[in-house]
């Protein structure tokens, strides 16, 4: 029996939409290979919003998605917008759930430097300048200004950096990304959420 899996993403801009929107579904497909079911991972449903609208975005996505990915789980906003009751609650395994729909909310952490982790994917784009990329994938978390490094890396074709995000997300090596501690943490929390939902 096939089981659908629809992820949601609270995006904070075009970088999130182009890069994370694709990467989330790719990584989920990789994780559910270990499932005893045939899992149909859908495209991520994305709501782009400002930080002060995260709770509203979570509610919108929770109605249609099996799990949601967001920068900081909306934790900074539950006190301001909780209207007297908790919008999220945590289980003993550390996974937070949106209170209205019991949809797991998995934190993404700081994702800005993730596209820099795999020099090989940039080498596939003629004209890319790899000089500023870290030597080791885990070193991307030490990059102070990832946007500036990205701008210096992309091919000089007069296109904005965001034009390359979808290509990078589709082709970046997930095994290389897994060497980035923040990414590995996100994958581990996602695996826990999938177990809680009965996919693994």
Order of alpha helices (4+ residues) and beta strands (2+ residues): beta-beta-alpha-beta-beta-alpha-beta-alpha-beta-beta-beta-alpha-alpha-alpha-alpha-alpha
